[in-house]
Amino acid sequence: MKIIWTFTLLMIPGAMTSMSVTGHAGGEINITCTYQEKYRANAKYFCRVQWSDCTDRIRTNIKNKWFDSGRFSLFDDTRAAVFTVTIRDLSAQDSGTYYCAADIRISKDSYTEVKLKIISVASCTVTSISVTGHSGGVVNITCKYDRKYTDNAKYFFSGSSLIIGLSVISVLLIIVLVLVIVALCKRHQAHSSDSASRMPEPGTENSEAVPQTGCIYEEIADTRPHTDPDTGTKTVYATTQLPINPSD
């Protein structure tokens, strides 16, 4: 938002008053000069002092209507006996001394010395105004801007909206951070469980597996000779087991 400075200067005939004003580069400034009612019909002008001369920046005899001359505009309000000079697109080169005056041809002009200082700003400058409204009523807020921004979009927002927006963003960032931490913890636990399942049981680290093979055995009962009492023949009995593995 652009800062618009307004200053009111009083011109006293036969005396010079002086005021120092400050503007911001890229902005605009309004300087309001008062004059005596008897000079309502006279031309008004705003000039810049250079050495012993004062070069007109704007001069007009037009009344109750804005008159433009480049970056300068002048409005002579004859009903209030004041005229306002507006300077737009301020730059450091505008710093200097000016005269705000009514043109009095038969005597010395009535003027006020204006010492203008322009300061540069690195970023957007914000100014504030206070307005009062009534519940259920309507309030009008007027904002001025430089003419070069005529085609740019204009917007109006509340400071509380900005705070709410920042709060929402902060909450979302916290939620994302928590989800990332939970995901990393689960991943670590899964990795630990997988490592534990691959570890051998206690006491079996150096054990060697014993292959199971088929057993070959034979059972011999009683090998003592038996004599048949009838025939007198001696008989020997034996029981054998075939091999389990046919290749043996």
Secondary structure, 3 states (H helix, E strand, C coil): CCCEEEEEEECCCCCCEEEEEEEECCCEEEEEEECCHHHCCCCEEEEEEECCEEEEEEEECCCCCEEEECCEEEEEECCCCEEEEEECCCCHHHCEEEEEEECCCCCCCEEEEEEEEEECCCCCCCCCCCCCCCCCCCCCCCCCCCHHHCCCCCCCCCHHHHHHHHHHHHHHHHHHHHHHHHHHHHHHHHHHHHHHHCCCCCCCCCCCCCCCCCCCCCCCCCCCCEECCCCCCEECCCCCCCCCCCCC
